[in-house]
Amino acid sequence: MAVRFHPHARERMGGRGATESEVRATVEEGERFPAKFGRIGFRRNFPFDGEWRGKYYRTKQVEAYAVREETDWLVITIITRYF
């Protein structure tokens, strides 16, 4: 199984502070849940212990929304939450 990235997802990763390796780990090892439009969502928490946009956070949560293409996952977009 390969994890591929739509250009939209790559753009969102940069703006939302997620790395490619975090998104891959989220899809491969994270919690899976149904999402809108026939997509699958994946969620995983990562230790962060850092500053994001002027505030300190201990945890970063990455959500990736993907569709299955044969044996691969195509990540459409990602969301990050800091807490």
mmCIF file of the N, C-alpha and C atoms, coordinates in Angstrom:
data_MODEL
# 
_entry.id   MODEL 
# 
loop_
_atom_site.group_PDB 
_atom_site.id 
_atom_site.type_symbol 
_atom_site.label_atom_id 
_atom_site.label_alt_id 
_atom_site.label_comp_id 
_atom_site.label_asym_id 
_atom_site.label_entity_id 
_atom_site.label_seq_id 
_atom_site.pdbx_PDB_ins_code 
_atom_site.Cartn_x 
_atom_site.Cartn_y 
_atom_site.Cartn_z 
_atom_site.occupancy 
_atom_site.B_iso_or_equiv 
_atom_site.pdbx_formal_charge 
_atom_site.auth_seq_id 
_atom_site.auth_comp_id 
_atom_site.auth_asym_id 
_atom_site.auth_atom_id 
_atom_site.pdbx_PDB_model_num 
ATOM 1   N N  . MET A 1 1  ? 0.844   -1.180 0.000  1.00 0.00 ? 1  MET A N  1 
ATOM 2   C CA . MET A 1 1  ? 0.000   0.000  0.000  1.00 0.00 ? 1  MET A CA 1 
ATOM 3   C C  . MET A 1 1  ? 0.883   1.234  0.000  1.00 0.00 ? 1  MET A C  1 
ATOM 4   N N  . ALA A 1 2  ? 0.639   2.121  -0.929 1.00 0.00 ? 2  ALA A N  1 
ATOM 5   C CA . ALA A 1 2  ? 1.359   3.385  -1.002 1.00 0.00 ? 2  ALA A CA 1 
ATOM 6   C C  . ALA A 1 2  ? 0.430   4.523  -0.575 1.00 0.00 ? 2  ALA A C  1 
ATOM 7   N N  . VAL A 1 3  ? 1.010   5.560  -0.038 1.00 0.00 ? 3  VAL A N  1 
ATOM 8   C CA . VAL A 1 3  ? 0.267   6.768  0.309  1.00 0.00 ? 3  VAL A CA 1 
ATOM 9   C C  . VAL A 1 3  ? 0.747   7.859  -0.637 1.00 0.00 ? 3  VAL A C  1 
ATOM 10  N N  . ARG A 1 4  ? -0.182  8.389  -1.429 1.00 0.00 ? 4  ARG A N  1 
ATOM 11  C CA . ARG A 1 4  ? 0.138   9.451  -2.383 1.00 0.00 ? 4  ARG A CA 1 
ATOM 12  C C  . ARG A 1 4  ? -0.573  10.722 -1.944 1.00 0.00 ? 4  ARG A C  1 
ATOM 13  N N  . PHE A 1 5  ? -0.102  11.864 -2.441 1.00 0.00 ? 5  PHE A N  1 
ATOM 14  C CA . PHE A 1 5  ? -0.625  13.152 -2.007 1.00 0.00 ? 5  PHE A CA 1 
ATOM 15  C C  . PHE A 1 5  ? -1.143  13.973 -3.175 1.00 0.00 ? 5  PHE A C  1 
ATOM 16  N N  . HIS A 1 6  ? -2.381  14.416 -3.059 1.00 0.00 ? 6  HIS A N  1 
ATOM 17  C CA . HIS A 1 6  ? -2.956  15.364 -4.009 1.00 0.00 ? 6  HIS A CA 1 
ATOM 18  C C  . HIS A 1 6  ? -2.239  16.703 -3.795 1.00 0.00 ? 6  HIS A C  1 
ATOM 19  N N  . PRO A 1 7  ? -2.072  17.524 -4.840 1.00 0.00 ? 7  PRO A N  1 
ATOM 20  C CA . PRO A 1 7  ? -1.426  18.836 -4.652 1.00 0.00 ? 7  PRO A CA 1 
ATOM 21  C C  . PRO A 1 7  ? -2.103  19.688 -3.565 1.00 0.00 ? 7  PRO A C  1 
ATOM 22  N N  . HIS A 1 8  ? -3.412  19.588 -3.458 1.00 0.00 ? 8  HIS A N  1 
ATOM 23  C CA . HIS A 1 8  ? -4.139  20.326 -2.416 1.00 0.00 ? 8  HIS A CA 1 
ATOM 24  C C  . HIS A 1 8  ? -3.660  19.897 -1.026 1.00 0.00 ? 8  HIS A C  1 
ATOM 25  N N  . ALA A 1 9  ? -3.474  18.601 -0.822 1.00 0.00 ? 9  ALA A N  1 
ATOM 26  C CA . ALA A 1 9  ? -3.014  18.097 0.474  1.00 0.00 ? 9  ALA A CA 1 
ATOM 27  C C  . ALA A 1 9  ? -1.609  18.613 0.783  1.00 0.00 ? 9  ALA A C  1 
ATOM 28  N N  . ARG A 1 10 ? -0.737  18.616 -0.202 1.00 0.00 ? 10 ARG A N  1 
ATOM 29  C CA . ARG A 1 10 ? 0.632   19.124 0.015  1.00 0.00 ? 10 ARG A CA 1 
ATOM 30  C C  . ARG A 1 10 ? 0.614   20.600 0.418  1.00 0.00 ? 10 ARG A C  1 
ATOM 31  N N  . GLU A 1 11 ? -0.245  21.362 -0.235 1.00 0.00 ? 11 GLU A N  1 
ATOM 32  C CA . GLU A 1 11 ? -0.370  22.778 0.099  1.00 0.00 ? 11 GLU A CA 1 
ATOM 33  C C  . GLU A 1 11 ? -0.865  22.950 1.533  1.00 0.00 ? 11 GLU A C  1 
ATOM 34  N N  . ARG A 1 12 ? -1.859  22.176 1.921  1.00 0.00 ? 12 ARG A N  1 
ATOM 35  C CA . ARG A 1 12 ? -2.418  22.264 3.267  1.00 0.00 ? 12 ARG A CA 1 
ATOM 36  C C  . ARG A 1 12 ? -1.414  21.820 4.329  1.00 0.00 ? 12 ARG A C  1 
ATOM 37  N N  . MET A 1 13 ? -0.616  20.805 4.022  1.00 0.00 ? 13 MET A N  1 
ATOM 38  C CA . MET A 1 13 ? 0.387   20.318 4.977  1.00 0.00 ? 13 MET A CA 1 
ATOM 39  C C  . MET A 1 13 ? 1.324   21.448 5.383  1.00 0.00 ? 13 MET A C  1 
ATOM 40  N N  . GLY A 1 14 ? 1.803   22.202 4.410  1.00 0.00 ? 14 GLY A N  1 
ATOM 41  C CA . GLY A 1 14 ? 2.724   23.295 4.704  1.00 0.00 ? 14 GLY A CA 1 
ATOM 42  C C  . GLY A 1 14 ? 2.081   24.386 5.548  1.00 0.00 ? 14 GLY A C  1 
ATOM 43  N N  . GLY A 1 15 ? 0.868   24.743 5.201  1.00 0.00 ? 15 GLY A N  1 
ATOM 44  C CA . GLY A 1 15 ? 0.178   25.816 5.907  1.00 0.00 ? 15 GLY A CA 1 
ATOM 45  C C  . GLY A 1 15 ? -0.346  25.434 7.272  1.00 0.00 ? 15 GLY A C  1 
ATOM 46  N N  . ARG A 1 16 ? -0.486  24.148 7.511  1.00 0.00 ? 16 ARG A N  1 
ATOM 47  C CA . ARG A 1 16 ? -1.075  23.691 8.773  1.00 0.00 ? 16 ARG A CA 1 
ATOM 48  C C  . ARG A 1 16 ? -0.078  22.993 9.686  1.00 0.00 ? 16 ARG A C  1 
ATOM 49  N N  . GLY A 1 17 ? 1.180   22.942 9.260  1.00 0.00 ? 17 GLY A N  1 
ATOM 50  C CA . GLY A 1 17 ? 2.233   22.454 10.129 1.00 0.00 ? 17 GLY A CA 1 
ATOM 51  C C  . GLY A 1 17 ? 2.388   20.953 10.228 1.00 0.00 ? 17 GLY A C  1 
ATOM 52  N N  . ALA A 1 18 ? 1.904   20.203 9.253  1.00 0.00 ? 18 ALA A N  1 
ATOM 53  C CA . ALA A 1 18 ? 2.059   18.743 9.265  1.00 0.00 ? 18 ALA A CA 1 
ATOM 54  C C  . ALA A 1 18 ? 3.168   18.350 8.287  1.00 0.00 ? 18 ALA A C  1 
ATOM 55  N N  . THR A 1 19 ? 3.926   17.351 8.651  1.00 0.00 ? 19 THR A N  1 
ATOM 56  C CA . THR A 1 19 ? 4.969   16.859 7.757  1.00 0.00 ? 19 THR A CA 1 
ATOM 57  C C  . THR A 1 19 ? 4.442   15.665 6.956  1.00 0.00 ? 19 THR A C  1 
ATOM 58  N N  . GLU A 1 20 ? 5.124   15.363 5.870  1.00 0.00 ? 20 GLU A N  1 
ATOM 59  C CA . GLU A 1 20 ? 4.741   14.209 5.058  1.00 0.00 ? 20 GLU A CA 1 
ATOM 60  C C  . GLU A 1 20 ? 4.829   12.922 5.875  1.00 0.00 ? 20 GLU A C  1 
ATOM 61  N N  . SER A 1 21 ? 5.849   12.793 6.690  1.00 0.00 ? 21 SER A N  1 
ATOM 62  C CA . SER A 1 21 ? 6.000   11.576 7.497  1.00 0.00 ? 21 SER A CA 1 
ATOM 63  C C  . SER A 1 21 ? 4.877   11.443 8.531  1.00 0.00 ? 21 SER A C  1 
ATOM 64  N N  . GLU A 1 22 ? 4.425   12.556 9.103  1.00 0.00 ? 22 GLU A N  1 
ATOM 65  C CA . GLU A 1 22 ? 3.298   12.493 10.045 1.00 0.00 ? 22 GLU A CA 1 
ATOM 66  C C  . GLU A 1 22 ? 2.016   12.066 9.340  1.00 0.00 ? 22 GLU A C  1 
ATOM 67  N N  . VAL A 1 23 ? 1.789   12.594 8.151  1.00 0.00 ? 23 VAL A N  1 
ATOM 68  C CA . VAL A 1 23 ? 0.570   12.231 7.411  1.00 0.00 ? 23 VAL A CA 1 
ATOM 69  C C  . VAL A 1 23 ? 0.627   10.765 6.997  1.00 0.00 ? 23 VAL A C  1 
ATOM 70  N N  . ARG A 1 24 ? 1.776   10.293 6.544  1.00 0.00 ? 24 ARG A N  1 
ATOM 71  C CA . ARG A 1 24 ? 1.919   8.872  6.193  1.00 0.00 ? 24 ARG A CA 1 
ATOM 72  C C  . ARG A 1 24 ? 1.637   7.982  7.416  1.00 0.00 ? 24 ARG A C  1 
ATOM 73  N N  . ALA A 1 25 ? 2.205   8.340  8.555  1.00 0.00 ? 25 ALA A N  1 
ATOM 74  C CA . ALA A 1 25 ? 1.991   7.560  9.782  1.00 0.00 ? 25 ALA A CA 1 
ATOM 75  C C  . ALA A 1 25 ? 0.524   7.592  10.196 1.00 0.00 ? 25 ALA A C  1 
ATOM 76  N N  . THR A 1 26 ? -0.131  8.713  9.978  1.00 0.00 ? 26 THR A N  1 
ATOM 77  C CA . THR A 1 26 ? -1.555  8.829  10.311 1.00 0.00 ? 26 THR A CA 1 
ATOM 78  C C  . THR A 1 26 ? -2.377  7.864  9.461  1.00 0.00 ? 26 THR A C  1 
ATOM 79  N N  . VAL A 1 27 ? -2.099  7.824  8.167  1.00 0.00 ? 27 VAL A N  1 
ATOM 80  C CA . VAL A 1 27 ? -2.848  6.925  7.271  1.00 0.00 ? 27 VAL A CA 1 
ATOM 81  C C  . VAL A 1 27 ? -2.512  5.461  7.569  1.00 0.00 ? 27 VAL A C  1 
ATOM 82  N N  . GLU A 1 28 ? -1.261  5.171  7.820  1.00 0.00 ? 28 GLU A N  1 
ATOM 83  C CA . GLU A 1 28 ? -0.842  3.781  8.007  1.00 0.00 ? 28 GLU A CA 1 
ATOM 84  C C  . GLU A 1 28 ? -1.176  3.230  9.393  1.00 0.00 ? 28 GLU A C  1 
ATOM 85  N N  . GLU A 1 29 ? -1.169  4.076  10.418 1.00 0.00 ? 29 GLU A N  1 
ATOM 86  C CA . GLU A 1 29 ? -1.300  3.577  11.788 1.00 0.00 ? 29 GLU A CA 1 
ATOM 87  C C  . GLU A 1 29 ? -2.391  4.247  12.607 1.00 0.00 ? 29 GLU A C  1 
ATOM 88  N N  . GLY A 1 30 ? -3.021  5.280  12.071 1.00 0.00 ? 30 GLY A N  1 
ATOM 89  C CA . GLY A 1 30 ? -3.990  6.047  12.851 1.00 0.00 ? 30 GLY A CA 1 
ATOM 90  C C  . GLY A 1 30 ? -5.371  5.415  12.905 1.00 0.00 ? 30 GLY A C  1 
ATOM 91  N N  . GLU A 1 31 ? -6.214  6.043  13.703 1.00 0.00 ? 31 GLU A N  1 
ATOM 92  C CA . GLU A 1 31 ? -7.623  5.649  13.815 1.00 0.00 ? 31 GLU A CA 1 
ATOM 93  C C  . GLU A 1 31 ? -8.321  5.951  12.493 1.00 0.00 ? 31 GLU A C  1 
ATOM 94  N N  . ARG A 1 32 ? -9.170  5.055  12.042 1.00 0.00 ? 32 ARG A N  1 
ATOM 95  C CA . ARG A 1 32 ? -9.886  5.212  10.773 1.00 0.00 ? 32 ARG A CA 1 
ATOM 96  C C  . ARG A 1 32 ? -11.362 5.475  11.067 1.00 0.00 ? 32 ARG A C  1 
ATOM 97  N N  . PHE A 1 33 ? -11.971 6.406  10.294 1.00 0.00 ? 33 PHE A N  1 
ATOM 98  C CA . PHE A 1 33 ? -13.391 6.709  10.468 1.00 0.00 ? 33 PHE A CA 1 
ATOM 99  C C  . PHE A 1 33 ? -13.993 7.132  9.124  1.00 0.00 ? 33 PHE A C  1 
ATOM 100 N N  . PRO A 1 34 ? -15.303 6.923  8.944  1.00 0.00 ? 34 PRO A N  1 
ATOM 101 C CA . PRO A 1 34 ? -15.946 7.333  7.690  1.00 0.00 ? 34 PRO A CA 1 
ATOM 102 C C  . PRO A 1 34 ? -16.047 8.858  7.616  1.00 0.00 ? 34 PRO A C  1 
ATOM 103 N N  . ALA A 1 35 ? -15.946 9.384  6.395  1.00 0.00 ? 35 ALA A N  1 
ATOM 104 C CA . ALA A 1 35 ? -16.036 10.824 6.172  1.00 0.00 ? 35 ALA A CA 1 
ATOM 105 C C  . ALA A 1 35 ? -17.003 11.102 5.024  1.00 0.00 ? 35 ALA A C  1 
ATOM 106 N N  . LYS A 1 36 ? -17.279 12.369 4.793  1.00 0.00 ? 36 LYS A N  1 
ATOM 107 C CA . LYS A 1 36 ? -18.195 12.772 3.723  1.00 0.00 ? 36 LYS A CA 1 
ATOM 108 C C  . LYS A 1 36 ? -17.641 12.403 2.348  1.00 0.00 ? 36 LYS A C  1 
ATOM 109 N N  . PHE A 1 37 ? -18.556 12.325 1.399  1.00 0.00 ? 37 PHE A N  1 
ATOM 110 C CA . PHE A 1 37 ? -18.237 12.137 -0.022 1.00 0.00 ? 37 PHE A CA 1 
ATOM 111 C C  . PHE A 1 37 ? -17.512 10.821 -0.303 1.00 0.00 ? 37 PHE A C  1 
ATOM 112 N N  . GLY A 1 38 ? -17.761 9.800  0.516  1.00 0.00 ? 38 GLY A N  1 
ATOM 113 C CA . GLY A 1 38 ? -17.166 8.486  0.298  1.00 0.00 ? 38 GLY A CA 1 
ATOM 114 C C  . GLY A 1 38 ? -15.697 8.396  0.668  1.00 0.00 ? 38 GLY A C  1 
ATOM 115 N N  . ARG A 1 39 ? -15.200 9.390  1.368  1.00 0.00 ? 39 ARG A N  1 
ATOM 116 C CA . ARG A 1 39 ? -13.795 9.389  1.781  1.00 0.00 ? 39 ARG A CA 1 
ATOM 117 C C  . ARG A 1 39 ? -13.640 8.680  3.118  1.00 0.00 ? 39 ARG A C  1 
ATOM 118 N N  . ILE A 1 40 ? -12.414 8.397  3.456  1.00 0.00 ? 40 ILE A N  1 
ATOM 119 C CA . ILE A 1 40 ? -12.071 7.814  4.747  1.00 0.00 ? 40 ILE A CA 1 
ATOM 120 C C  . ILE A 1 40 ? -11.180 8.820  5.477  1.00 0.00 ? 40 ILE A C  1 
ATOM 121 N N  . GLY A 1 41 ? -11.465 9.031  6.744  1.00 0.00 ? 41 GLY A N  1 
ATOM 122 C CA . GLY A 1 41 ? -10.638 9.898  7.567  1.00 0.00 ? 41 GLY A CA 1 
ATOM 123 C C  . GLY A 1 41 ? -9.707  9.065  8.429  1.00 0.00 ? 41 GLY A C  1 
ATOM 124 N N  . PHE A 1 42 ? -8.542  9.601  8.701  1.00 0.00 ? 42 PHE A N  1 
ATOM 125 C CA . PHE A 1 42 ? -7.562  8.970  9.574  1.00 0.00 ? 42 PHE A CA 1 
ATOM 126 C C  . PHE A 1 42 ? -7.130  10.021 10.595 1.00 0.00 ? 42 PHE A C  1 
ATOM 127 N N  . ARG A 1 43 ? -6.960  9.602  11.853 1.00 0.00 ? 43 ARG A N  1 
ATOM 128 C CA . ARG A 1 43 ? -6.603  10.543 12.911 1.00 0.00 ? 43 ARG A CA 1 
ATOM 129 C C  . ARG A 1 43 ? -5.512  9.951  13.785 1.00 0.00 ? 43 ARG A C  1 
ATOM 130 N N  . ARG A 1 44 ? -4.533  10.789 14.132 1.00 0.00 ? 44 ARG A N  1 
ATOM 131 C CA . ARG A 1 44 ? -3.477  10.343 15.033 1.00 0.00 ? 44 ARG A CA 1 
ATOM 132 C C  . ARG A 1 44 ? -2.895  11.539 15.781 1.00 0.00 ? 44 ARG A C  1 
ATOM 133 N N  . ASN A 1 45 ? -2.568  11.331 17.051 1.00 0.00 ? 45 ASN A N  1 
ATOM 134 C CA . ASN A 1 45 ? -1.943  12.352 17.876 1.00 0.00 ? 45 ASN A CA 1 
ATOM 135 C C  . ASN A 1 45 ? -0.429  12.145 17.894 1.00 0.00 ? 45 ASN A C  1 
ATOM 136 N N  . PHE A 1 46 ? 0.300   13.260 17.893 1.00 0.00 ? 46 PHE A N  1 
ATOM 137 C CA . PHE A 1 46 ? 1.760   13.246 17.957 1.00 0.00 ? 46 PHE A CA 1 
ATOM 138 C C  . PHE A 1 46 ? 2.209   14.155 19.092 1.00 0.00 ? 46 PHE A C  1 
ATOM 139 N N  . PRO A 1 47 ? 3.255   13.752 19.820 1.00 0.00 ? 47 PRO A N  1 
ATOM 140 C CA . PRO A 1 47 ? 3.822   14.689 20.803 1.00 0.00 ? 47 PRO A CA 1 
ATOM 141 C C  . PRO A 1 47 ? 4.367   15.903 20.049 1.00 0.00 ? 47 PRO A C  1 
ATOM 142 N N  . PHE A 1 48 ? 4.115   17.085 20.576 1.00 0.00 ? 48 PHE A N  1 
ATOM 143 C CA . PHE A 1 48 ? 4.557   18.295 19.884 1.00 0.00 ? 48 PHE A CA 1 
ATOM 144 C C  . PHE A 1 48 ? 5.508   19.113 20.762 1.00 0.00 ? 48 PHE A C  1 
ATOM 145 N N  . ASP A 1 49 ? 5.073   19.457 21.951 1.00 0.00 ? 49 ASP A N  1 
ATOM 146 C CA . ASP A 1 49 ? 5.892   20.227 22.894 1.00 0.00 ? 49 ASP A CA 1 
ATOM 147 C C  . ASP A 1 49 ? 6.620   21.378 22.207 1.00 0.00 ? 49 ASP A C  1 
ATOM 148 N N  . GLY A 1 50 ? 5.852   22.220 21.552 1.00 0.00 ? 50 GLY A N  1 
ATOM 149 C CA . GLY A 1 50 ? 6.445   23.343 20.847 1.00 0.00 ? 50 GLY A CA 1 
ATOM 150 C C  . GLY A 1 50 ? 5.462   24.480 20.674 1.00 0.00 ? 50 GLY A C  1 
ATOM 151 N N  . GLU A 1 51 ? 5.915   25.482 19.945 1.00 0.00 ? 51 GLU A N  1 
ATOM 152 C CA . GLU A 1 51 ? 5.111   26.665 19.704 1.00 0.00 ? 51 GLU A CA 1 
ATOM 153 C C  . GLU A 1 51 ? 4.550   26.639 18.291 1.00 0.00 ? 51 GLU A C  1 
ATOM 154 N N  . TRP A 1 52 ? 3.285   26.994 18.174 1.00 0.00 ? 52 TRP A N  1 
ATOM 155 C CA . TRP A 1 52 ? 2.627   27.118 16.879 1.00 0.00 ? 52 TRP A CA 1 
ATOM 156 C C  . TRP A 1 52 ? 1.847   28.420 16.894 1.00 0.00 ? 52 TRP A C  1 
ATOM 157 N N  . ARG A 1 53 ? 2.199   29.300 15.995 1.00 0.00 ? 53 ARG A N  1 
ATOM 158 C CA . ARG A 1 53 ? 1.540   30.596 15.868 1.00 0.00 ? 53 ARG A CA 1 
ATOM 159 C C  . ARG A 1 53 ? 1.458   31.345 17.200 1.00 0.00 ? 53 ARG A C  1 
ATOM 160 N N  . GLY A 1 54 ? 2.587   31.353 17.895 1.00 0.00 ? 54 GLY A N  1 
ATOM 161 C CA . GLY A 1 54 ? 2.704   32.149 19.099 1.00 0.00 ? 54 GLY A CA 1 
ATOM 162 C C  . GLY A 1 54 ? 2.188   31.529 20.381 1.00 0.00 ? 54 GLY A C  1 
ATOM 163 N N  . LYS A 1 55 ? 1.708   30.308 20.342 1.00 0.00 ? 55 LYS A N  1 
ATOM 164 C CA . LYS A 1 55 ? 1.217   29.625 21.546 1.00 0.00 ? 55 LYS A CA 1 
ATOM 165 C C  . LYS A 1 55 ? 1.913   28.281 21.695 1.00 0.00 ? 55 LYS A C  1 
ATOM 166 N N  . TYR A 1 56 ? 2.081   27.858 22.934 1.00 0.00 ? 56 TYR A N  1 
ATOM 167 C CA . TYR A 1 56 ? 2.741   26.584 23.238 1.00 0.00 ? 56 TYR A CA 1 
ATOM 168 C C  . TYR A 1 56 ? 1.694   25.470 23.309 1.00 0.00 ? 56 TYR A C  1 
ATOM 169 N N  . TYR A 1 57 ? 2.010   24.321 22.691 1.00 0.00 ? 57 TYR A N  1 
ATOM 170 C CA . TYR A 1 57 ? 1.122   23.154 22.706 1.00 0.00 ? 57 TYR A CA 1 
ATOM 171 C C  . TYR A 1 57 ? 1.938   21.898 22.979 1.00 0.00 ? 57 TYR A C  1 
ATOM 172 N N  . ARG A 1 58 ? 1.334   20.953 23.655 1.00 0.00 ? 58 ARG A N  1 
ATOM 173 C CA . ARG A 1 58 ? 1.986   19.683 23.959 1.00 0.00 ? 58 ARG A CA 1 
ATOM 174 C C  . ARG A 1 58 ? 1.713   18.619 22.894 1.00 0.00 ? 58 ARG A C  1 
ATOM 175 N N  . THR A 1 59 ? 0.553   18.719 22.228 1.00 0.00 ? 59 THR A N  1 
ATOM 176 C CA . THR A 1 59 ? 0.123   17.665 21.303 1.00 0.00 ? 59 THR A CA 1 
ATOM 177 C C  . THR A 1 59 ? -0.325  18.263 19.979 1.00 0.00 ? 59 THR A C  1 
ATOM 178 N N  . LYS A 1 60 ? 0.002   17.560 18.890 1.00 0.00 ? 60 LYS A N  1 
ATOM 179 C CA . LYS A 1 60 ? -0.496  17.907 17.556 1.00 0.00 ? 60 LYS A CA 1 
ATOM 180 C C  . LYS A 1 60 ? -1.320  16.720 17.064 1.00 0.00 ? 60 LYS A C  1 
ATOM 181 N N  . GLN A 1 61 ? -2.549  16.993 16.634 1.00 0.00 ? 61 GLN A N  1 
ATOM 182 C CA . GLN A 1 61 ? -3.397  15.954 16.068 1.00 0.00 ? 61 GLN A CA 1 
ATOM 183 C C  . GLN A 1 61 ? -3.473  16.182 14.560 1.00 0.00 ? 61 GLN A C  1 
ATOM 184 N N  . VAL A 1 62 ? -3.206  15.125 13.810 1.00 0.00 ? 62 VAL A N  1 
ATOM 185 C CA . VAL A 1 62 ? -3.272  15.192 12.350 1.00 0.00 ? 62 VAL A CA 1 
ATOM 186 C C  . VAL A 1 62 ? -4.463  14.363 11.893 1.00 0.00 ? 62 VAL A C  1 
ATOM 187 N N  . GLU A 1 63 ? -5.303  14.964 11.051 1.00 0.00 ? 63 GLU A N  1 
ATOM 188 C CA . GLU A 1 63 ? -6.382  14.240 10.384 1.00 0.00 ? 63 GLU A CA 1 
ATOM 189 C C  . GLU A 1 63 ? -6.106  14.292 8.894  1.00 0.00 ? 63 GLU A C  1 
ATOM 190 N N  . ALA A 1 64 ? -6.155  13.144 8.263  1.00 0.00 ? 64 ALA A N  1 
ATOM 191 C CA . ALA A 1 64 ? -5.971  13.053 6.817  1.00 0.00 ? 64 ALA A CA 1 
ATOM 192 C C  . ALA A 1 64 ? -7.251  12.470 6.213  1.00 0.00 ? 64 ALA A C  1 
ATOM 193 N N  . TYR A 1 65 ? -7.704  13.054 5.124  1.00 0.00 ? 65 TYR A N  1 
ATOM 194 C CA . TYR A 1 65 ? -8.886  12.566 4.416  1.00 0.00 ? 65 TYR A CA 1 
ATOM 195 C C  . TYR A 1 65 ? -8.432  12.041 3.065  1.00 0.00 ? 65 TYR A C  1 
ATOM 196 N N  . ALA A 1 66 ? -8.777  10.778 2.799  1.00 0.00 ? 66 ALA A N  1 
ATOM 197 C CA . ALA A 1 66 ? -8.230  10.103 1.620  1.00 0.00 ? 66 ALA A CA 1 
ATOM 198 C C  . ALA A 1 66 ? -9.290  9.267  0.918  1.00 0.00 ? 66 ALA A C  1 
ATOM 199 N N  . VAL A 1 67 ? -8.972  8.905  -0.325 1.00 0.00 ? 67 VAL A N  1 
ATOM 200 C CA . VAL A 1 67 ? -9.781  7.967  -1.102 1.00 0.00 ? 67 VAL A CA 1 
ATOM 201 C C  . VAL A 1 67 ? -8.880  6.820  -1.524 1.00 0.00 ? 67 VAL A C  1 
ATOM 202 N N  . ARG A 1 68 ? -9.494  5.680  -1.672 1.00 0.00 ? 68 ARG A N  1 
ATOM 203 C CA . ARG A 1 68 ? -8.760  4.491  -2.099 1.00 0.00 ? 68 ARG A CA 1 
ATOM 204 C C  . ARG A 1 68 ? -8.660  4.499  -3.619 1.00 0.00 ? 68 ARG A C  1 
ATOM 205 N N  . GLU A 1 69 ? -7.474  4.283  -4.144 1.00 0.00 ? 69 GLU A N  1 
ATOM 206 C CA . GLU A 1 69 ? -7.258  4.127  -5.590 1.00 0.00 ? 69 GLU A CA 1 
ATOM 207 C C  . GLU A 1 69 ? -6.489  2.838  -5.783 1.00 0.00 ? 69 GLU A C  1 
ATOM 208 N N  . GLU A 1 70 ? -7.219  1.803  -6.153 1.00 0.00 ? 70 GLU A N  1 
ATOM 209 C CA . GLU A 1 70 ? -6.695  0.434  -6.243 1.00 0.00 ? 70 GLU A CA 1 
ATOM 210 C C  . GLU A 1 70 ? -6.094  0.050  -4.898 1.00 0.00 ? 70 GLU A C  1 
ATOM 211 N N  . THR A 1 71 ? -4.799  -0.144 -4.802 1.00 0.00 ? 71 THR A N  1 
ATOM 212 C CA . THR A 1 71 ? -4.215  -0.539 -3.519 1.00 0.00 ? 71 THR A CA 1 
ATOM 213 C C  . THR A 1 71 ? -3.607  0.644  -2.761 1.00 0.00 ? 71 THR A C  1 
ATOM 214 N N  . ASP A 1 72 ? -3.671  1.844  -3.354 1.00 0.00 ? 72 ASP A N  1 
ATOM 215 C CA . ASP A 1 72 ? -3.070  3.034  -2.742 1.00 0.00 ? 72 ASP A CA 1 
ATOM 216 C C  . ASP A 1 72 ? -4.116  3.897  -2.056 1.00 0.00 ? 72 ASP A C  1 
ATOM 217 N N  . TRP A 1 73 ? -3.639  4.779  -1.172 1.00 0.00 ? 73 TRP A N  1 
ATOM 218 C CA . TRP A 1 73 ? -4.457  5.839  -0.603 1.00 0.00 ? 73 TRP A CA 1 
ATOM 219 C C  . TRP A 1 73 ? -4.010  7.154  -1.217 1.00 0.00 ? 73 TRP A C  1 
ATOM 220 N N  . LEU A 1 74 ? -4.963  7.945  -1.709 1.00 0.00 ? 74 LEU A N  1 
ATOM 221 C CA . LEU A 1 74 ? -4.683  9.288  -2.201 1.00 0.00 ? 74 LEU A CA 1 
ATOM 222 C C  . LEU A 1 74 ? -5.209  10.266 -1.157 1.00 0.00 ? 74 LEU A C  1 
ATOM 223 N N  . VAL A 1 75 ? -4.295  10.961 -0.497 1.00 0.00 ? 75 VAL A N  1 
ATOM 224 C CA . VAL A 1 75 ? -4.678  11.927 0.526  1.00 0.00 ? 75 VAL A CA 1 
ATOM 225 C C  . VAL A 1 75 ? -5.140  13.198 -0.185 1.00 0.00 ? 75 VAL A C  1 
ATOM 226 N N  . ILE A 1 76 ? -6.379  13.610 0.120  1.00 0.00 ? 76 ILE A N  1 
ATOM 227 C CA . ILE A 1 76 ? -6.999  14.765 -0.522 1.00 0.00 ? 76 ILE A CA 1 
ATOM 228 C C  . ILE A 1 76 ? -6.701  16.047 0.257  1.00 0.00 ? 76 ILE A C  1 
ATOM 229 N N  . THR A 1 77 ? -6.851  15.991 1.571  1.00 0.00 ? 77 THR A N  1 
ATOM 230 C CA . THR A 1 77 ? -6.597  17.163 2.408  1.00 0.00 ? 77 THR A CA 1 
ATOM 231 C C  . THR A 1 77 ? -6.221  16.712 3.812  1.00 0.00 ? 77 THR A C  1 
ATOM 232 N N  . ILE A 1 78 ? -5.682  17.637 4.581  1.00 0.00 ? 78 ILE A N  1 
ATOM 233 C CA . ILE A 1 78 ? -5.344  17.343 5.975  1.00 0.00 ? 78 ILE A CA 1 
ATOM 234 C C  . ILE A 1 78 ? -5.785  18.505 6.854  1.00 0.00 ? 78 ILE A C  1 
ATOM 235 N N  . ILE A 1 79 ? -5.998  18.175 8.107  1.00 0.00 ? 79 ILE A N  1 
ATOM 236 C CA . ILE A 1 79 ? -6.329  19.163 9.134  1.00 0.00 ? 79 ILE A CA 1 
ATOM 237 C C  . ILE A 1 79 ? -5.417  18.880 10.323 1.00 0.00 ? 79 ILE A C  1 
ATOM 238 N N  . THR A 1 80 ? -4.935  19.927 10.955 1.00 0.00 ? 80 THR A N  1 
ATOM 239 C CA . THR A 1 80 ? -4.175  19.744 12.194 1.00 0.00 ? 80 THR A CA 1 
ATOM 240 C C  . THR A 1 80 ? -4.860  20.519 13.309 1.00 0.00 ? 80 THR A C  1 
ATOM 241 N N  . ARG A 1 81 ? -4.765  19.956 14.497 1.00 0.00 ? 81 ARG A N  1 
ATOM 242 C CA . ARG A 1 81 ? -5.257  20.616 15.717 1.00 0.00 ? 81 ARG A CA 1 
ATOM 243 C C  . ARG A 1 81 ? -4.132  20.565 16.728 1.00 0.00 ? 81 ARG A C  1 
ATOM 244 N N  . TYR A 1 82 ? -3.993  21.614 17.456 1.00 0.00 ? 82 TYR A N  1 
ATOM 245 C CA . TYR A 1 82 ? -2.959  21.687 18.495 1.00 0.00 ? 82 TYR A CA 1 
ATOM 246 C C  . TYR A 1 82 ? -3.642  21.857 19.837 1.00 0.00 ? 82 TYR A C  1 
ATOM 247 N N  . PHE A 1 83 ? -3.186  21.083 20.821 1.00 0.00 ? 83 PHE A N  1 
ATOM 248 C CA . PHE A 1 83 ? -3.754  21.222 22.175 1.00 0.00 ? 83 PHE A CA 1 
ATOM 249 C C  . PHE A 1 83 ? -2.751  20.764 23.207 1.00 0.00 ? 83 PHE A C  1 
# 
